Amino acid sequence: MRNVLITGGAGFIGSHIADLLLCHGCNVRILDNLSPQVHRAAARPSYLSTEAELIVGDICDADAVRRALHGMDAVVHLAAAVGVGQSMYEIVAYTRTNEIGTAVLLEQLARRPVERLVCASSMSIYGEGLARRADGALMAPPERSRAQLRRGAWELQDDDGMPLTPAPTPEGKRPSLSSVYALNKYAQERLCLIAGQAYGIATCALRFFNVYGPRQALSNPYTGVLAIFAARLLHDRPPLLFEDGNQRRDFVHVRDVARACRLALESERTAGRVFNIGSGVSRTGRSVAEDLARVLGRGRIAPHVLGKYRAGDIRHCFADIGSAREMLGFAPQIAFEAGLAELAEWLCEQVAEDRVERATAELEARGLVA
């Protein structure tokens, strides 16, 4: 693909994709509204390559989208409002950006199709990840009940109350949409795949797991768990952990994610498919908070376990990346320890505003933390 549009491309993930595509000879154009929640100065970020053309505009603005698409061969669609917690009360804003914005993009693509479309989806659509019963059988676990959560019984159980062991989650697991954000992301990927099939655009969706690395928005308290932990630690405050801190997640480096996007643009085997993009390794929130504190030289600061549940959260989810290995040729290349050391080096040069307690209080005031 010679000319590539990245919607939402001035942010954390998009800027890394831009760098990689530019290094491989692509012309990159970015459409981004420079949201103040992500870009504090609401200005072009200093890390964004000067070789990338930036159009400041909203994904819901059909005229801006039409201008951005002119002359493009492919689109990487990242533009989205991101974050489970905030999505549970800013329902209109999230649905407008994530679903209506995607619809606006697709209506413009229907008038002027491109060759390729890559949609950024999310592991959040799975809800709880796959789990294994004591007899070894795999199953999609039921959602934890409010009564169970009020008792502080955090772990997954089957319908008979027997404990379940988390297992890697493949793309074939049926979605379980436990937050507004999850619903939005599933709608995004389905809209893109439906329109791609209808208009002859080779389209795939990449379900990102927990992406980390340099350029994360440190002052956005609703997204990027490592950035949220870092904002606390840089102020010598403990990271806050919901439940007991033993939730398991899959952390994948942003440059591995960028490479997955490039592979999706180039592969002839991706049309109509969805792929997990993760590391294939699970880690607890507690261990990640402790690891980050250590590499930042703040190992004395233990995470603060809240013992509370946040609406929309799930217990465990980590990726089975077998399909991405086979069909995309994707394999993560950056080990977590190396990626964390790189992140720590970048963090030491940053100024972060710690808004985490304020955001948590907002959720509590709305009855979304119990």
C-alpha positions in Angstrom: 0.0 0.0 0.0 1.5 3.3 -1.1 -0.8 5.9 0.4 -2.3 5.0 3.9 -4.7 7.0 6.0 -4.6 6.4 9.7 -7.7 7.7 11.6 -6.8 8.6 15.1 -3.2 8.4 14.0 -1.8 11.2 16.2 -2.2 9.1 19.3 -0.1 6.4 21.0 -0.6 3.5 18.7 -1.2 5.4 15.5 2.0 7.4 15.7 4.0 4.1 15.9 2.1 2.7 12.9 2.9 5.9 11.0 6.6 5.6 11.9 6.7 2.0 10.6 4.8 2.7 7.4 7.0 5.7 6.6 10.1 3.6 7.1 8.7 1.2 4.5 8.2 3.9 1.9 4.5 4.7 2.4 2.9 8.1 2.3 1.0 8.6 5.5 -1.9 10.9 6.2 -3.5 11.2 9.6 -7.0 12.3 10.6 -7.2 13.2 14.3 -9.3 15.5 16.4 -6.5 16.0 18.9 -8.8 15.3 21.8 -7.6 17.2 25.0 -8.1 14.0 27.1 -5.3 12.4 25.0 -3.4 15.5 23.8 -3.3 17.9 26.7 -2.3 20.9 24.5 -4.7 19.9 21.8 -1.8 20.4 19.4 0.3 18.3 17.1 2.3 16.1 19.4 6.1 16.5 19.2 6.6 12.7 18.8 4.6 12.6 15.5 6.8 12.4 12.5 7.0 15.5 10.4 6.7 13.3 7.3 3.2 12.4 8.2 0.5 14.7 6.9 -2.0 15.7 9.7 -5.5 16.8 9.0 -7.2 18.0 12.3 -10.8 16.9 12.1 -13.4 14.7 13.7 -14.2 11.2 12.4 -17.9 12.1 12.6 -17.4 15.0 10.1 -18.1 13.7 6.7 -16.3 16.5 4.9 -13.1 16.0 6.9 -13.3 12.3 6.3 -13.8 12.8 2.6 -10.8 15.1 2.4 -8.7 12.7 4.3 -9.6 9.8 2.0 -8.7 11.6 -1.2 -5.9 9.7 -3.0 -5.6 7.0 -0.3 -5.0 3.3 -1.1 -5.7 1.9 2.4 -7.1 2.9 5.8 -6.1 1.9 9.3 -9.1 2.8 11.4 -8.0 3.6 15.0 -10.2 6.7 15.8 -12.1 5.9 18.9 -13.0 6.9 22.4 -11.2 4.4 24.5 -11.8 3.1 28.1 -14.2 0.8 29.8 -15.0 2.9 32.9 -15.7 6.2 31.2 -17.8 4.4 28.5 -20.3 3.4 31.2 -21.5 7.0 31.8 -20.4 8.9 28.7 -22.6 6.6 26.6 -23.7 9.1 24.0 -20.1 10.4 23.4 -18.6 6.9 23.1 -21.4 5.6 20.8 -21.1 8.8 18.6 -17.4 8.5 18.2 -17.0 4.8 18.0 -20.1 3.7 16.0 -21.4 6.8 14.2 -17.8 7.8 13.4 -17.1 4.4 11.9 -20.4 4.6 9.9 -19.4 8.1 8.5 -16.0 6.6 7.4 -17.7 3.6 5.7 -20.2 5.8 3.9 -17.3 7.8 2.4 -15.5 4.5 1.5 -18.7 3.3 -0.2 -18.4 6.3 -2.5 -14.7 5.9 -3.0 -13.4 2.4 -2.0 -9.8 1.8 -1.1 -7.9 -1.5 -1.5 -7.5 -2.3 2.2 -9.2 -1.5 5.5 -7.8 -2.5 8.9 -10.1 -1.9 11.9 -8.6 -1.7 15.4 -10.9 -3.8 17.6 -10.4 -4.8 21.2 -10.1 -7.8 23.5 -12.9 -6.2 25.5 -15.4 -7.8 23.2 -14.7 -11.2 24.7 -15.9 -10.2 28.2 -14.4 -13.0 30.3 -11.8 -15.0 28.5 -12.0 -18.7 27.9 -11.8 -20.9 31.0 -11.2 -24.6 31.8 -13.3 -26.7 34.2 -11.7 -29.2 36.6 -12.4 -32.0 34.1 -10.3 -30.2 31.5 -13.2 -29.1 29.3 -13.0 -25.5 27.9 -16.0 -23.2 28.4 -17.1 -19.6 28.1 -17.5 -18.7 31.8 -20.7 -17.0 32.9 -20.5 -13.3 34.0 -19.9 -12.9 37.7 -23.1 -11.9 39.5 -23.3 -8.7 41.6 -24.0 -10.9 44.7 -20.8 -12.8 44.1 -18.8 -9.6 43.6 -20.3 -8.0 46.8 -19.0 -11.0 48.7 -15.5 -10.4 47.3 -15.5 -13.8 45.6 -13.6 -12.6 42.6 -12.7 -15.7 40.8 -14.6 -17.3 37.9 -17.1 -20.1 38.6 -19.2 -22.3 36.5 -23.0 -22.5 36.8 -22.6 -25.0 39.6 -20.3 -22.7 41.6 -17.2 -24.7 40.8 -13.9 -22.8 40.2 -12.6 -22.3 36.7 -9.0 -21.9 35.5 -8.4 -19.1 32.9 -7.2 -20.3 29.5 -5.9 -18.5 26.3 -8.8 -17.0 24.4 -9.1 -17.6 20.6 -11.0 -15.5 18.1 -13.8 -18.1 18.0 -15.0 -17.4 21.5 -18.4 -15.9 21.4 -18.5 -12.2 22.3 -19.8 -11.2 25.8 -20.3 -7.5 25.8 -20.0 -6.4 29.4 -19.4 -2.6 28.8 -20.5 0.1 26.5 -17.0 0.3 25.1 -17.0 -3.5 24.3 -20.3 -3.1 22.5 -18.9 -0.1 20.6 -15.8 -2.1 19.5 -17.8 -5.1 18.4 -20.1 -2.8 16.4 -17.0 -1.2 14.8 -15.5 -4.4 13.6 -18.8 -5.8 12.3 -19.6 -2.6 10.5 -16.2 -2.6 8.8 -16.3 -6.3 7.9 -19.9 -5.9 6.5 -19.0 -2.9 4.4 -15.7 -4.4 3.2 -17.5 -7.4 1.9 -20.2 -5.3 0.2 -17.8 -2.8 -1.5 -14.9 -5.2 -2.4 -12.5 -3.7 0.2 -10.2 -6.3 1.7 -11.0 -5.8 5.4 -9.8 -7.3 8.6 -10.2 -6.5 12.3 -7.3 -6.7 14.8 -8.4 -7.3 18.4 -5.7 -5.5 20.4 -5.0 -6.7 24.0 -3.3 -4.4 26.5 -0.9 -2.3 24.5 1.9 -0.5 26.3 5.1 1.4 25.4 6.4 5.0 24.9 3.9 7.8 24.0 1.0 6.5 26.1 -1.3 9.3 27.3 -0.1 9.5 30.9 -2.8 12.0 32.1 -5.8 10.0 30.7 -7.0 8.0 33.7 -9.4 5.8 31.7 -7.1 3.8 29.4 -3.7 2.1 29.3 -3.2 0.4 32.6 0.6 0.8 32.6 0.2 4.5 31.9 -2.3 4.8 34.7 0.1 3.0 37.1 3.0 5.2 35.9 1.1 8.4 36.5 0.7 7.3 40.2 4.3 6.1 40.6 5.8 9.2 39.1 4.1 11.1 41.9 5.3 8.6 44.5 1.8 7.3 45.0 0.8 3.6 44.9 -1.0 2.2 41.8 -4.6 1.4 42.5 -5.8 -2.1 41.9 -9.5 -3.1 41.8 -10.7 -6.5 43.3 -7.6 -8.3 44.7 -5.2 -7.3 41.9 -4.9 -10.8 40.6 -6.8 -10.2 37.3 -4.9 -11.6 34.4 -4.2 -9.7 31.2 -2.0 -9.9 28.1 0.5 -7.0 27.6 1.8 -6.4 24.0 4.3 -3.8 23.0 3.1 -1.0 20.8 5.8 -1.7 18.1 4.6 -5.3 17.9 1.1 -3.9 17.4 2.3 -1.6 14.7 4.0 -4.5 12.9 0.8 -6.5 13.1 -1.0 -3.6 11.3 1.6 -3.5 8.6 1.3 -7.2 8.1 -2.5 -6.9 7.9 -2.1 -4.2 5.1 0.2 -6.5 3.1 -1.2 -10.0 3.6 -3.4 -11.6 1.0 -5.1 -13.9 3.5 -6.8 -11.5 5.9 -10.0 -10.4 4.1 -13.1 -10.9 6.2 -11.1 -12.2 9.2 -10.4 -11.1 12.8 -7.2 -11.6 14.6 -6.0 -11.4 18.2 -2.9 -9.2 18.6 -1.3 -9.9 22.0 1.8 -11.5 23.5 0.1 -14.8 24.3 1.4 -14.5 27.9 -0.8 -13.6 30.9 0.3 -11.4 33.9 -1.6 -10.3 36.9 -2.2 -6.6 37.5 -0.4 -6.8 40.8 2.8 -8.3 39.3 2.8 -5.6 36.5 2.4 -2.8 39.0 5.3 -4.2 41.1 7.5 -4.7 38.0 6.8 -1.1 36.9 7.6 0.3 40.3 10.9 -1.6 40.4 12.1 -0.4 37.0 11.1 3.2 37.9 13.2 2.9 41.0 10.1 3.0 43.2 10.1 -0.6 44.3 9.3 0.5 47.9 5.8 1.6 46.7 3.5 -1.4 46.9 0.2 -1.2 44.9 -2.9 -0.3 46.9 -5.5 -3.1 46.5 -9.0 -1.5 46.7 -11.0 -4.7 47.2 -13.7 -3.1 45.1 -15.3 -4.0 41.8 -15.7 -1.6 38.8 -18.8 -2.0 36.5 -17.8 -3.4 33.1 -14.6 -5.0 34.3 -13.8 -8.7 33.7 -11.6 -11.1 35.6 -9.2 -12.7 33.1 -8.5 -12.4 29.4 -5.4 -13.2 27.5 -4.8 -14.1 23.9 -4.4 -17.2 21.8 -2.4 -15.8 18.9 -2.3 -18.9 16.8 -4.4 -17.5 14.0 -2.3 -14.4 13.8 0.9 -16.5 13.6 -0.5 -18.7 10.9 -2.4 -16.2 8.7 -0.5 -12.9 9.3 3.0 -14.3 10.1 2.8 -12.3 13.3 4.9 -13.1 16.4 5.6 -10.7 19.2 9.3 -9.7 19.1 9.6 -7.5 22.2 9.9 -9.3 25.5 7.9 -7.7 28.4 11.0 -7.1 30.5 12.8 -5.3 27.6 9.6 -3.3 26.8 9.1 -2.3 30.4 12.7 -1.1 30.6 12.2 1.0 27.5 9.0 2.4 28.9 10.6 3.3 32.2 13.4 5.2 30.4 10.8 7.2 28.4 8.7 7.8 31.5 11.6 9.5 33.4 11.5 12.3 30.9 7.7 12.9 31.1 5.4 15.0 33.2 2.2 13.3 34.2 -0.8 14.6 35.9 -2.3 12.0 38.3 -6.1 12.0 37.7 -6.7 8.5 38.9 -8.3 9.2 42.2 -10.6 11.8 40.7 -11.7 9.4 38.0 -12.3 6.6 40.5 -14.3 9.0 42.7 -16.4 9.9 39.6 -17.2 6.3 39.0 -18.0 5.7 42.7 -20.4 8.7 42.7 -22.2 7.2 39.8 -22.5 3.8 41.5 -20.1 2.1 39.1 -17.6 1.1 41.8 -18.8 -1.2 44.6 
